[in-house]
């Protein structure tokens, strides 16, 4: 993995954006990677215009899963549900700056999979 991308992943791991509890969240969704034990709780808050006005997460995991949650939380701010539903694996690879190998795919996709589950939760 290119050192520039490693630095970005480690920066988001050491100083994650939007980490913490969002007490007035409309949706709280938990995700878990059973293969390695990573855990994620995603908090989403919608505005009157159906855009995401606040997002946060908490949990424990490896550098890939925590940095993915951090980067994804930054990307989805201000997006509408339909826009978020179209996000996929290649979008996550773009956030990481590299294609994450198959052995780390579940770690890399934990935040996005949890988001997609949350989007199918009724408000």
SULCOR-V223837 format. One record per backbone hydrogen bond with DSSP energy under -1.0 kcal/mol. CO is the residue of the C=O (numbers start at 1). NH is the residue of the N-H. If there is no record, write none. Layout:
# SULCOR-V223837
CO_NH / CO_NH
This chain:
# SULCOR-V223837
2_6 / 3_7 / 4_8 / 5_9 / 6_10 / 7_11 / 8_12 / 9_13 / 10_14 / 11_15 / 18_57 / 22_25 / 27_44 / 29_42 / 31_40 / 33_36 / 33_37 / 38_33 / 40_31 / 41_58 / 42_29 / 43_56 / 44_26 / 44_27 / 45_53 / 45_54 / 47_50 / 51_47 / 52_78 / 54_45 / 56_43 / 57_20 / 58_41 / 60_39 / 62_66 / 63_67 / 64_68 / 65_69 / 66_70 / 67_71 / 68_72 / 69_73 / 70_74 / 71_75 / 72_76 / 76_79 / 79_52 / 80_84 / 81_85 / 84_87 / 88_92 / 89_93 / 90_94 / 91_95 / 92_96 / 93_97 / 101_104 / 104_108 / 105_109 / 109_113 / 110_114 / 111_115 / 112_116 / 113_117 / 114_118 / 115_119 / 118_121
